[in-house]
Amino acid sequence: AVDIPPQEVARLLRGGYDVLICGHMHRALRRSIEIDERQGAYFTLGAWERGEASVLVFDGEDFRFRSFPVTERG
């Protein structure tokens, strides 16, 4: 798994965003970061392998990871 350099997260969030979501990082992760005296967050999405998958869901107030089993179809 690859991590995003904090300086790149900060650069992107300085564009006026509060949240950064990155796919294809192979592990579900939530991190908080302070940028220019405001809070931001970034998420990396997990892999869909080994019988389990996860998605990132926004419920109108917060983001949450939801996991579920994955079965192979033949």
C-alpha positions in Angstrom: 0.0 0.0 0.0 1.1 3.5 -0.8 0.5 6.5 1.4 -0.1 10.0 0.2 2.6 12.5 1.2 1.1 15.0 3.8 2.4 18.0 1.8 0.4 16.8 -1.2 -2.8 16.4 0.9 -2.2 19.9 2.2 -1.7 21.3 -1.3 -4.9 19.8 -2.6 -7.0 20.8 0.5 -5.7 24.4 0.2 -7.7 24.5 -3.1 -10.8 25.2 -0.9 -11.7 21.6 -0.1 -12.4 20.1 3.3 -12.2 16.4 2.3 -9.9 14.4 0.0 -10.9 10.9 -1.1 -8.4 8.7 -2.8 -9.1 5.3 -4.3 -7.0 2.3 -5.2 -4.8 2.7 -2.1 -5.6 -0.9 -0.8 -6.4 0.0 2.8 -9.3 1.8 4.3 -8.0 4.7 6.3 -9.3 8.0 7.7 -6.8 10.8 8.7 -7.3 14.3 10.0 -5.0 17.1 9.0 -4.7 20.7 10.1 -4.1 23.1 7.3 -3.8 26.9 7.8 -5.6 26.6 11.1 -8.6 24.6 9.8 -9.3 20.9 10.0 -9.4 18.8 6.9 -9.7 15.0 6.4 -8.6 12.5 3.9 -9.6 9.0 3.2 -8.0 6.2 1.3 -10.2 3.3 0.0 -9.5 -0.3 0.7 -9.0 -3.2 -1.6 -11.8 -5.6 -2.6 -10.0 -8.8 -2.0 -9.7 -11.7 0.5 -13.5 -12.1 0.7 -14.2 -8.6 2.1 -14.8 -5.1 0.6 -15.6 -1.7 2.0 -17.2 1.4 0.7 -17.1 5.0 2.0 -20.5 6.3 2.8 -21.5 10.0 3.5 -24.7 10.2 5.6 -25.1 14.0 5.3 -23.0 14.7 8.4 -20.0 12.4 8.4 -18.2 9.7 6.4 -18.1 6.1 7.5 -16.6 2.9 6.1 -19.0 0.1 5.6 -17.6 -3.4 5.1 -19.3 -6.4 3.5 -18.4 -9.9 2.3 -17.5 -10.4 -1.3 -18.1 -13.7 -3.0 -16.8 -14.9 -6.3 -19.2 -15.5 -9.2 -18.3 -18.1 -11.7 
